[in-house]
Amino acid sequence: MTVRLLSSAVFAILLGGVANAVQQVKSLYTPIDFAKCEPMLRDGGTAGRVCEGLPEYPVFVAADSDKTFLSAGPHAAETRAAAQSLNAENSIFDGHTRPTVEWRFVIRDDRPVPYATIVRYFTRSSEGHGEVLVVSRVARGEACHVAYIDALANGEPIVLARKVADTQARQFDCASEPTVVGARGRSPM
């Protein structure tokens, strides 16, 4: 009986330790409100704005005549993501809803530590309009595009984007090119 109780106690302690070691993935959402963003110039004189994100992870947004550039992190304006955009004309603004950044993160030392963002881009070309979810890697010193998901061609595009964020973003090499994941062909990219 004593051995059985001891085995149960050891099993419970081990199970509790494993549960504490596994970090639950979570999402937070931050809206991009240009009225609350701070204007800034990045290298080369391109105007952009720094917007509120998560603590210590601001969001940098810049746009030229037909493309939007978005990055996140402590040095967001200096990362590869700040110079990446889709090939098709695009914007994070659709004229009806406020753009939102979905952050995929874990909790460390009672603080959110993001590893990826998911942002919806509205695209257009001579063939029509579309929507593309851009999954980006976010780390302390870097941010870059990981994958593009055609939100109109896939039945549950946000589920697919979260899966890509959770399985690929942390290990993604920012020297690599982003890939298109899932079905494609409905949205210009």
C-alpha positions in Angstrom: 0.0 0.0 0.0 2.8 2.4 0.9 4.6 1.7 -2.4 1.4 2.4 -4.3 0.8 5.7 -2.5 4.4 6.7 -3.0 4.2 5.8 -6.8 1.0 7.9 -7.0 2.6 10.9 -5.3 5.7 10.7 -7.6 3.5 10.4 -10.7 1.5 13.5 -9.5 4.7 15.5 -8.9 6.1 14.5 -12.3 2.8 15.3 -14.1 2.6 18.7 -12.4 6.2 19.5 -13.4 5.5 18.5 -17.0 2.3 20.7 -17.0 4.3 23.6 -15.7 7.1 23.1 -18.3 4.7 23.1 -21.2 3.9 26.7 -22.2 0.4 27.3 -23.4 0.2 29.2 -26.7 -2.1 32.2 -26.6 -3.3 35.0 -28.8 -3.7 38.7 -28.1 -5.1 41.3 -30.5 -4.0 44.9 -30.8 -5.8 47.3 -33.1 -3.8 49.7 -35.2 -5.2 53.2 -34.7 -3.2 55.7 -36.7 -4.5 58.6 -34.6 -2.6 57.1 -31.6 0.5 56.1 -33.5 3.7 58.2 -33.4 5.2 59.4 -36.7 8.8 58.4 -37.4 11.3 58.4 -40.1 13.3 55.3 -40.8 16.6 54.9 -42.7 16.3 56.4 -46.1 13.7 58.9 -45.0 10.6 56.7 -45.6 7.9 57.9 -43.3 6.2 55.4 -41.0 4.4 55.2 -37.8 5.1 53.4 -34.5 1.9 52.0 -33.0 1.2 50.3 -29.7 1.6 46.5 -29.7 2.6 44.4 -26.8 4.9 45.6 -24.0 8.4 46.1 -25.5 7.0 45.1 -28.9 5.7 48.1 -30.8 4.3 47.8 -34.3 5.9 49.8 -37.2 3.7 50.5 -40.2 4.8 52.3 -43.4 3.2 52.6 -46.8 4.1 53.8 -50.2 1.6 54.5 -53.1 0.5 50.9 -53.4 2.0 48.7 -50.6 2.0 48.4 -46.9 5.0 47.4 -44.8 4.4 46.1 -41.2 6.9 44.9 -38.6 6.9 44.4 -34.9 9.5 44.3 -32.1 11.9 46.5 -30.2 13.7 47.6 -33.4 10.7 47.0 -35.7 11.7 49.7 -38.3 15.1 48.1 -38.8 14.0 44.5 -39.4 13.5 42.7 -42.7 9.7 42.7 -42.2 9.8 46.6 -42.4 10.9 46.2 -46.0 8.7 43.2 -47.0 5.3 43.4 -48.6 3.2 41.3 -51.0 3.8 41.6 -54.8 0.3 42.7 -55.4 -1.0 46.2 -54.4 -2.1 45.9 -50.8 -3.2 47.7 -47.7 -4.0 46.7 -44.2 -7.0 49.1 -44.3 -10.2 48.0 -46.1 -12.1 51.2 -45.3 -14.6 49.4 -43.0 -12.7 47.9 -40.1 -9.6 48.9 -38.1 -6.6 46.7 -38.8 -5.7 44.3 -36.1 -2.5 42.4 -35.2 -2.9 39.0 -33.8 0.0 38.1 -31.6 0.9 34.4 -31.0 2.8 34.3 -27.7 3.8 32.3 -24.6 4.1 33.6 -21.0 7.5 33.8 -19.5 8.1 35.4 -16.1 4.5 36.5 -16.1 4.9 38.5 -19.3 3.8 37.8 -22.9 6.7 36.9 -25.2 5.5 36.9 -28.8 7.0 34.7 -31.5 4.6 35.5 -34.4 2.0 38.0 -35.7 -0.8 37.4 -38.1 -2.2 40.4 -40.1 -4.8 40.5 -42.8 -3.8 42.4 -46.0 -6.3 43.5 -48.6 -4.9 43.0 -52.1 -5.8 44.1 -55.6 -4.6 43.6 -59.1 -6.0 43.8 -62.6 -7.6 40.4 -61.9 -9.5 41.6 -58.9 -9.4 42.0 -55.1 -8.4 39.6 -52.4 -7.4 39.0 -48.8 -4.1 37.5 -47.6 -3.1 36.6 -44.1 0.6 37.4 -43.5 2.3 35.3 -40.8 5.5 36.9 -39.5 8.2 35.8 -37.2 8.8 38.1 -34.3 11.8 37.9 -32.0 13.8 40.4 -29.9 16.1 41.4 -32.7 14.3 40.4 -35.9 11.0 40.2 -37.7 10.2 38.8 -41.2 7.5 37.3 -43.3 7.1 33.5 -42.9 4.1 32.6 -44.9 1.2 34.0 -47.0 -2.3 32.4 -46.8 -5.0 33.2 -49.4 -7.9 34.0 -47.0 -10.5 33.6 -49.8 -9.2 30.3 -51.1 -9.0 28.5 -47.8 -12.0 27.4 -45.7 -10.5 28.3 -42.3 -7.6 30.6 -43.1 -7.0 31.9 -39.6 -6.8 28.3 -38.3 -4.2 27.6 -41.0 -2.3 30.9 -40.2 -2.2 30.0 -36.5 -0.9 26.5 -37.3 1.9 28.0 -39.5 2.7 30.6 -36.8 2.9 27.9 -34.1 4.9 25.3 -36.1 7.1 27.4 -38.3 7.6 30.9 -37.1 9.9 30.3 -34.1 12.5 28.4 -36.2 12.1 30.3 -39.4 15.3 31.7 -40.9 14.7 35.3 -41.8 17.2 35.0 -44.6 14.7 32.6 -46.3 11.8 33.7 -48.5 8.3 33.3 -47.3 6.1 30.6 -48.8 2.4 30.4 -49.8 0.6 27.9 -47.6 -2.7 26.2 -48.5 -4.9 26.7 -51.5 -4.3 29.7 -53.7 -5.6 31.5 -56.6 -8.5 33.6 -55.3 -6.4 36.5 -53.9 -3.7 38.5 -55.7 -0.5 38.1 -53.8 
